[in-house]
Amino acid sequence: EVQLVESGGGMVQPGGALRLSCAASGFTFSIYDMAWVRQAPGKVPEWVSSINTDGGSTYYANSVKGRFTISRDNAKNTVFLQMNSLKPEDTALYYCASPHLDLWGQGTQVTVSS
């Protein structure tokens, strides 16, 4: 089955950190760019970050640049999002996605609150 499964979300205080993981299966993970997208309640989805096939090129939304780091492990078919210095406005449902396949995971909730 072709799927993406996110994990690692949770509740954290402002200034805290979380590491999201996304496990891919059912397709050749290493030949596809990957991305993270988030959606806050009542808002449209927001692209967060992308990474190319070998991890050599990464891209970030201005809102997370310098705080978030995307990476991937092609041997483990997994993409990560390290989130540091979290802010309340980072609260959202975070999705892993393969844009070329139009494939999305089910999402993992991140809540930043004191």
Secondary structure, 3 states (H helix, E strand, C coil): CCEEEEECCEEECCCCCEEEEEEEECCCHHHCCEEEEEECCCCCCEEEEEECCCCCCEEECCCCCCCEEEEEECCCCEEEEEECCCCHHHCEEEEEEEHHHCEECCCEEEEECC
